């Protein structure tokens, strides 16, 4: 596998650029090609890094089939192109979410079929329905909500949410486009021979993420503490006890690296992949860690009203993927915050107009 060729869609985004750069650093002989429409503010900052690393950049949009009509062969396609905001699918960007996350996946799958490429699809924990997630039984601790031991739903335990969680209710337009894409992957396997693996990722965070209110909350929290701006606890009594697990981008790379080089192990599998219970955090706890790492204390406003589409907690149960591959996250939330802080500090003047806007 000395000269394999890999296309990374969304290759100037947070996930795509990190994966591209880390793959090229570890495997210099690999031909890495990134494709991105540069829509997200700050994605253009990755262009010089990609060029310096010897990674080819193609300015294209997966919504446009013509942009993917490449006369070349790829061994693997990593689909990291998405509009990842739940809130975007509830507002003016509804069509963009559908066209990117569903039509864009179809266009990319057609390229995989033509090229014979194996397909690594980065899906989301948001495929799991909101109503079912809201019905998870939880207890209230001093700083967070905790999943109770006794549950009536399948696929949920004190370890978190597994792949057996029910899928039969509404989940947001964003989540629906990703689930529909998952279904299409199996169709393309059956009728066009595309081999695939689906990774249902929870929160992914770390250096180079252009975080904002509706997506990238951990980076947003570090940014607010770094520049001394207040945060807000939305919903659930305004206590900041809602919980998410977070996966370091470096841990995601470790997983993708394994899957590329052991594809037969994961071929055709749908796998939850996240930080897990050990790397879970409430907003209240996130504030405390950010204060510790940055040395700055900010105010935290309590907003009592729940936001539509929000959920009290989500923790990934990694049991299946760990048993299958041996992969498990090595880094925790404090590692993510520390690495994000270090990145912001080293690039403060460049990032301030984007992150602190």
Residue pairs with C-beta under 8 A, 6 or more apart in sequence:
1 261
2 29
3 29
3 30
3 31
4 30
4 31
4 75
4 76
5 30
5 31
5 33
5 72
5 73
5 74
5 75
5 76
6 23
6 30
6 31
6 32
6 33
6 74
6 75
6 76
6 77
6 78
6 260
7 33
7 34
7 35
7 70
7 74
7 76
7 77
7 78
7 111
7 117
8 16
8 19
8 20
8 32
8 33
8 34
8 35
8 77
8 78
8 80
9 16
9 35
9 36
9 62
9 77
9 78
9 79
9 80
9 81
9 104
9 108
10 16
10 35
10 36
10 62
10 79
10 80
10 81
10 82
11 17
11 20
11 33
11 34
11 35
11 36
11 50
11 55
11 57
11 80
12 34
12 36
12 38
12 43
12 44
12 46
12 47
12 50
12 57
13 36
13 40
13 43
13 80
13 81
14 204
14 208
14 209
14 210
14 216
14 249
15 80
15 122
15 204
15 249
15 252
16 34
16 36
16 78
16 80
16 81
17 34
17 43
17 46
17 49
17 50
17 208
18 206
18 207
18 208
18 249
18 252
18 253
19 78
19 80
19 249
19 252
19 253
19 256
20 32
20 34
20 50
20 53
20 55
21 49
21 50
21 53
21 55
22 250
22 253
22 257
23 30
23 32
23 253
23 256
23 257
24 30
24 32
24 53
24 54
24 55
25 53
26 257
28 54
31 56
32 55
32 56
33 55
33 56
33 57
33 58
33 74
34 50
34 55
34 56
34 57
34 58
35 57
35 58
35 59
35 60
35 62
35 67
35 68
35 81
36 43
36 57
36 58
36 59
36 60
36 81
37 59
37 60
37 61
37 62
37 63
38 44
38 59
40 210
41 210
41 354
42 210
42 351
42 354
42 355
43 210
45 350
45 354
46 208
47 57
50 57
51 57
58 67
58 70
60 67
60 68
61 67
61 104
62 68
62 81
62 100
62 104
62 105
62 107
62 108
63 99
63 100
63 103
63 104
63 107
64 107
65 107
65 110
68 107
68 108
68 110
68 111
69 111
70 111
70 115
72 115
73 115
73 116
73 117
74 111
74 112
74 115
74 117
75 117
75 118
76 117
76 118
76 119
76 120
76 260
77 108
77 111
77 112
77 115
77 117
77 118
77 119
77 120
78 120
78 122
78 256
79 105
79 108
79 119
79 120
79 121
79 122
80 122
81 100
81 104
81 108
82 100
82 101
82 104
82 122
82 124
82 178
83 89
83 93
83 96
83 97
83 100
83 101
83 174
84 124
84 174
84 215
85 93
85 97
85 174
85 214
85 215
86 126
86 172
86 174
86 175
86 214
86 215
86 309
87 214
87 215
87 307
87 309
88 94
88 96
88 97
88 174
88 214
89 97
89 98
89 172
89 173
89 174
89 177
90 172
90 173
90 308
90 309
94 173
97 173
97 174
97 177
98 173
98 177
100 177
101 174
101 177
101 178
101 181
102 177
102 180
102 181
105 121
105 177
105 181
105 184
106 184
108 119
109 119
109 184
109 185
109 188
109 192
109 194
111 117
112 118
112 119
112 188
112 194
113 188
113 192
113 193
113 194
116 193
117 194
118 194
118 195
118 196
118 263
118 267
119 185
119 188
119 194
119 195
119 196
119 197
120 196
120 197
120 199
120 256
120 259
120 260
121 181
121 182
121 185
121 196
121 197
121 198
121 199
122 199
122 201
123 178
123 179
123 181
123 182
123 198
123 199
123 200
123 201
123 270
124 174
124 175
124 178
124 200
124 201
124 202
125 161
125 200
125 201
125 202
125 272
125 274
125 314
125 316
126 171
126 172
126 174
126 175
126 178
127 167
127 171
127 175
127 178
127 179
127 182
127 200
128 161
128 165
128 166
128 167
128 171
128 175
128 314
129 166
129 167
129 168
129 169
129 170
129 171
129 175
130 169
130 170
130 171
130 172
130 309
130 311
131 169
131 170
132 153
132 165
132 166
132 169
133 161
133 311
133 312
133 313
133 314
134 311
134 312
135 152
135 153
136 147
136 151
136 153
136 156
136 312
136 313
137 147
137 148
137 150
137 151
137 152
138 145
138 146
138 147
138 148
138 312
138 313
139 145
139 146
139 148
140 146
140 241
141 241
143 241
143 282
143 284
143 285
143 288
144 241
144 243
144 281
144 282
144 284
144 285
144 313
145 236
145 241
145 242
145 243
145 282
145 312
145 313
146 158
146 243
147 156
147 157
147 158
147 160
147 313
147 315
148 158
149 157
149 158
151 157
153 165
153 166
154 164
154 165
154 166
155 161
155 162
155 163
155 164
155 165
155 166
155 317
156 162
156 165
157 317
158 277
159 276
159 277
159 315
159 317
159 319
160 245
160 274
160 276
160 277
160 280
160 314
160 315
160 316
160 317
160 318
161 272
161 314
161 315
161 316
161 317
162 272
162 317
162 319
162 320
163 200
163 270
163 271
163 272
163 320
167 179
170 176
171 179
172 309
182 198
182 270
185 194
185 196
185 198
186 196
188 194
188 196
189 195
189 196
189 268
195 263
195 267
195 268
196 267
196 268
197 259
197 263
197 266
197 267
197 268
197 269
197 271
198 269
198 270
198 271
199 255
199 259
199 271
199 273
200 270
200 271
200 272
200 273
201 247
201 252
201 273
201 274
202 244
202 245
202 246
202 247
202 272
202 273
202 274
202 275
202 314
202 315
202 316
203 217
203 218
203 244
203 245
203 246
203 247
203 274
203 275
204 246
204 247
204 248
204 249
204 252
205 211
205 216
205 218
205 219
205 246
205 247
205 248
205 249
205 336
205 340
206 248
206 249
206 250
206 336
206 339
206 340
207 249
207 339
207 340
207 342
207 343
208 249
208 343
209 216
209 218
209 219
209 249
209 340
210 216
210 219
210 354
210 355
211 217
211 218
211 219
211 220
211 221
211 222
211 223
211 355
212 220
213 220
217 244
217 283
217 286
218 246
218 286
218 333
218 336
218 337
218 340
219 340
219 355
221 231
221 283
221 286
221 287
221 290
221 337
222 290
222 293
222 294
222 337
222 340
222 341
222 344
223 229
223 344
223 355
223 356
224 230
224 231
224 290
224 298
225 231
225 287
225 290
225 291
225 293
225 294
225 296
225 298
226 294
226 296
226 341
226 344
226 345
227 352
227 356
228 296
228 298
229 298
229 356
230 298
230 299
230 300
230 301
231 283
231 287
231 298
231 299
231 300
231 301
232 300
232 301
232 302
232 303
233 239
233 240
233 283
233 284
233 300
233 301
233 302
233 303
234 303
234 305
234 306
234 307
234 310
235 242
235 303
235 304
235 305
235 306
235 307
235 310
236 242
236 306
236 312
237 302
237 304
238 301
238 302
238 303
238 304
239 284
239 302
240 282
240 283
240 284
240 286
240 287
240 300
241 282
241 283
241 284
242 282
242 283
242 310
242 311
242 312
242 313
243 280
243 281
243 282
243 312
243 313
243 314
243 315
244 280
244 281
244 313
244 314
244 315
245 274
245 275
245 276
245 277
245 279
245 280
245 281
245 314
245 315
245 316
246 274
246 275
246 279
246 280
246 281
246 333
246 336
247 273
247 274
247 275
247 279
247 316
247 329
248 275
248 279
248 329
248 330
248 331
248 335
248 336
248 339
250 330
250 331
251 275
251 329
251 330
251 331
252 273
254 327
254 330
255 273
255 321
255 325
255 327
258 325
258 326
258 327
259 265
259 266
259 325
262 325
265 324
265 325
266 324
266 325
269 324
271 320
271 321
271 324
272 316
272 317
272 318
272 320
272 321
273 316
273 318
273 321
273 327
274 315
274 316
274 318
274 329
275 316
275 329
275 332
275 333
276 315
276 316
276 317
276 318
276 328
276 329
277 315
278 329
278 332
279 329
279 331
279 332
279 333
279 336
280 315
280 333
281 289
281 333
284 300
285 333
286 333
286 337
287 298
287 300
289 333
289 334
289 337
290 296
290 337
291 297
291 298
292 334
293 334
293 337
293 338
293 341
294 341
318 328
318 329
321 327
322 328
344 351
344 355
